[in-house]
Amino acid sequence: MTTTPYYEAIQLIERLHRHFLDVLKVELDKKNIQDINNVQSMILYNVGEDEMTVGELTIRGYYLGSNVSYNVKKMVENEYLIQERSVHDKRSIRVRLSDKGIELLKMISEMFRRHEEQIEGTEITAERLDDLNQTLKMLERFWAQQTNFGSGGF
């Protein structure tokens, strides 16, 4: 089977995501943080200073997967997130970072800052990253169109 640039990009995106999660796991291990995993840490990072529902986490693309409720439950149990019923809609549960979650957010932000400093002066320029981001956004829009009923498909 011949590999096309399109298929190679798909494989690379998946591999990069796994590598990044490995990098984050190493960072957590260095800090001896064992009560939250790398995927949960990225959910936490993407909540940031906002308050949102579990559904919003998925809709905004901050988390992909079927076990977002499980991960949120674990982060509440380990005191990274605070979970509260919405004042306006009692069926809706909102989450926000606790003080412990804010500390982890700062640690991850520092890791990103360090990585950006390490990238400076390499062939990975801001312009190249901008181009990459534009290409990935176009691919994202293309895939979003493919999930609409009646477009493309088999």
VOPAGU-2260 file (C-alpha; in pm, 1 decimal, decimal comma):
REM VOPAGU-2260
SITE   aa  ch    i         X         Y         Z
SITE  MET   A    0       0,0       0,0       0,0
SITE  THR   A    1     138,1     339,3     -99,6
SITE  THR   A    2     141,4     606,9     169,3
SITE  THR   A    3      -1,4     939,6      53,3
SITE  PRO   A    4      76,2    1277,9     212,8
SITE  TYR   A    5    -282,6    1283,2     343,8
SITE  TYR   A    6    -251,4     946,3     517,4
SITE  GLU   A    7      95,9    1031,4     644,6
SITE  ALA   A    8     -44,0    1350,7     799,9
SITE  ILE   A    9    -315,0    1151,0     977,0
SITE  GLN   A   10     -55,8     910,8    1120,3
SITE  LEU   A   11     172,2    1197,4    1223,1
SITE  ILE   A   12    -107,3    1385,2    1401,9
SITE  GLU   A   13    -190,7    1074,2    1602,5
SITE  ARG   A   14     176,0    1004,2    1683,0
SITE  LEU   A   15     241,7    1364,3    1785,9
SITE  HIS   A   16     -54,9    1359,9    2020,7
SITE  ARG   A   17      74,0    1043,9    2189,5
SITE  HIS   A   18     427,4    1189,4    2213,0
SITE  PHE   A   19     297,1    1507,0    2371,5
SITE  LEU   A   20     102,2    1306,6    2629,9
SITE  ASP   A   21     427,1    1118,8    2705,8
SITE  VAL   A   22     608,5    1452,3    2753,5
SITE  LEU   A   23     338,0    1566,0    2994,7
SITE  LYS   A   24     357,1    1234,1    3184,1
SITE  VAL   A   25     733,5    1282,8    3230,3
SITE  GLU   A   26     666,9    1633,7    3364,0
SITE  LEU   A   27     411,1    1500,6    3614,4
SITE  ASP   A   28     654,1    1226,5    3719,9
SITE  LYS   A   29     935,1    1480,2    3772,0
SITE  LYS   A   30     707,8    1670,1    4011,7
SITE  ASN   A   31     600,2    1341,2    4173,6
SITE  ILE   A   32     236,8    1410,1    4087,0
SITE  GLN   A   33      63,7    1074,6    4078,7
SITE  ASP   A   34    -301,5    1152,2    4153,3
SITE  ILE   A   35    -379,3    1287,7    3806,7
SITE  ASN   A   36    -285,6    1150,4    3465,7
SITE  ASN   A   37    -168,2    1330,7    3152,9
SITE  VAL   A   38    -509,5    1327,4    2980,5
SITE  GLN   A   39    -678,2    1464,2    3291,2
SITE  SER   A   40    -405,5    1729,8    3316,0
SITE  MET   A   41    -487,2    1850,7    2964,9
SITE  ILE   A   42    -858,4    1865,1    3048,3
SITE  LEU   A   43    -765,2    2071,7    3354,2
SITE  TYR   A   44    -538,2    2297,1    3147,6
SITE  ASN   A   45    -814,8    2359,5    2895,9
SITE  VAL   A   46   -1068,6    2445,5    3164,4
SITE  GLY   A   47    -816,3    2706,3    3275,8
SITE  GLU   A   48    -974,8    2996,4    3457,3
SITE  ASP   A   49   -1317,7    2928,2    3307,5
SITE  GLU   A   50   -1614,0    2756,1    3460,9
SITE  MET   A   51   -1798,3    2516,1    3232,7
SITE  THR   A   52   -2017,4    2210,5    3210,8
SITE  VAL   A   53   -1882,8    1866,4    3125,7
SITE  GLY   A   54   -2074,2    1890,8    2796,4
SITE  GLU   A   55   -1898,3    2217,1    2710,5
SITE  LEU   A   56   -1561,3    2046,9    2758,0
SITE  THR   A   57   -1648,4    1806,4    2477,7
SITE  ILE   A   58   -1825,1    2059,5    2253,3
SITE  ARG   A   59   -1533,0    2302,5    2270,7
SITE  GLY   A   60   -1299,9    2021,6    2168,5
SITE  TYR   A   61   -1104,9    2037,5    2492,7
SITE  TYR   A   62   -1149,7    1668,2    2542,9
SITE  LEU   A   63   -1214,7    1385,9    2302,6
SITE  GLY   A   64   -1333,8    1056,0    2429,8
SITE  SER   A   65   -1619,7     873,6    2586,3
SITE  ASN   A   66   -1500,4     880,3    2946,1
SITE  VAL   A   67   -1491,0    1254,9    3011,2
SITE  SER   A   68   -1735,1    1212,5    3304,2
SITE  TYR   A   69   -1506,0     953,1    3463,3
SITE  ASN   A   70   -1201,7    1181,4    3427,1
SITE  VAL   A   71   -1390,1    1479,3    3571,7
SITE  LYS   A   72   -1509,4    1260,2    3862,7
SITE  LYS   A   73   -1147,7    1153,9    3935,4
SITE  MET   A   74   -1025,8    1514,8    3923,2
SITE  VAL   A   75   -1301,6    1618,3    4166,6
SITE  GLU   A   76   -1212,6    1326,6    4398,5
SITE  ASN   A   77    -844,2    1429,0    4387,6
SITE  GLU   A   78    -936,5    1793,3    4451,0
SITE  TYR   A   79    -818,9    1941,7    4120,2
SITE  LEU   A   80   -1170,2    2046,8    4018,3
SITE  ILE   A   81   -1466,3    2186,2    4209,3
SITE  GLN   A   82   -1802,2    2063,4    4087,2
SITE  GLU   A   83   -2123,4    2259,3    4153,9
SITE  ARG   A   84   -2482,0    2247,1    4033,3
SITE  SER   A   85   -2575,7    2540,1    3813,2
SITE  VAL   A   86   -2784,1    2802,9    3991,5
SITE  HIS   A   87   -2996,9    2848,0    3676,9
SITE  ASP   A   88   -3032,8    2485,3    3566,7
SITE  LYS   A   89   -3028,2    2229,8    3847,4
SITE  ARG   A   90   -2966,4    1947,9    3594,5
SITE  SER   A   91   -2641,3    2108,3    3481,4
SITE  ILE   A   92   -2316,2    2055,2    3671,2
SITE  ARG   A   93   -2039,1    2310,2    3631,3
SITE  VAL   A   94   -1669,5    2258,0    3702,9
SITE  ARG   A   95   -1385,8    2496,4    3778,9
SITE  LEU   A   96   -1030,1    2459,9    3905,8
SITE  SER   A   97    -961,1    2435,0    4276,1
SITE  ASP   A   98    -649,7    2593,6    4428,3
SITE  LYS   A   99    -469,7    2261,1    4371,2
SITE  GLY   A  100    -587,3    2266,4    4008,1
SITE  ILE   A  101    -461,9    2622,6    3964,8
SITE  GLU   A  102    -117,0    2513,5    4088,2
SITE  LEU   A  103    -108,5    2235,4    3827,8
SITE  LEU   A  104    -226,0    2481,0    3562,1
SITE  LYS   A  105      71,0    2704,2    3649,3
SITE  MET   A  106     310,2    2406,8    3626,8
SITE  ILE   A  107     183,4    2310,8    3281,4
SITE  SER   A  108     195,0    2673,7    3165,5
SITE  GLU   A  109     557,4    2689,2    3280,4
SITE  MET   A  110     634,1    2370,6    3085,3
SITE  PHE   A  111     485,3    2528,5    2770,5
SITE  ARG   A  112     688,8    2846,2    2828,2
SITE  ARG   A  113    1006,1    2639,1    2870,0
SITE  HIS   A  114     934,9    2447,0    2550,6
SITE  GLU   A  115     876,6    2769,8    2357,8
SITE  GLU   A  116    1210,0    2903,4    2482,9
SITE  GLN   A  117    1383,6    2579,9    2377,6
SITE  ILE   A  118    1227,4    2601,2    2031,4
SITE  GLU   A  119    1353,1    2960,0    1980,6
SITE  GLY   A  120    1644,7    2972,5    1741,2
SITE  THR   A  121    1563,9    2635,5    1584,5
SITE  GLU   A  122    1409,9    2560,3    1246,2
SITE  ILE   A  123    1070,6    2553,0    1419,4
SITE  THR   A  124     996,6    2922,7    1373,4
SITE  ALA   A  125     679,8    3106,7    1471,2
SITE  GLU   A  126     600,2    3143,3    1100,0
SITE  ARG   A  127     628,5    2768,3    1044,1
SITE  LEU   A  128     406,0    2701,1    1343,4
SITE  ASP   A  129     152,9    2955,3    1212,0
SITE  ASP   A  130     154,1    2781,6     872,2
SITE  LEU   A  131     114,2    2443,2    1040,4
SITE  ASN   A  132    -174,7    2570,6    1251,6
SITE  GLN   A  133    -350,8    2710,6     944,4
SITE  THR   A  134    -311,4    2378,3     762,1
SITE  LEU   A  135    -438,4    2182,9    1062,0
SITE  LYS   A  136    -740,3    2415,3    1092,1
SITE  MET   A  137    -820,3    2358,6     724,6
SITE  LEU   A  138    -794,7    1982,3     776,3
SITE  GLU   A  139   -1019,3    2013,4    1081,8
SITE  ARG   A  140   -1283,0    2199,5     876,8
SITE  PHE   A  141   -1256,0    1937,0     600,9
SITE  TRP   A  142   -1311,9    1654,7     848,3
SITE  ALA   A  143   -1601,1    1842,9    1012,2
SITE  GLN   A  144   -1765,4    1864,0     669,2
SITE  GLN   A  145   -1719,1    1489,9     621,1
SITE  THR   A  146   -1914,7    1414,9     936,2
SITE  ASN   A  147   -2223,1    1598,5     806,0
SITE  PHE   A  148   -2481,0    1356,6     672,7
SITE  GLY   A  149   -2468,2    1311,8     300,7
SITE  SER   A  150   -2124,4    1459,2     239,8
SITE  GLY   A  151   -1865,4    1233,2      94,6
SITE  GLY   A  152   -1870,0     903,4     275,8
SITE  PHE   A  153   -1818,4     558,0     141,6
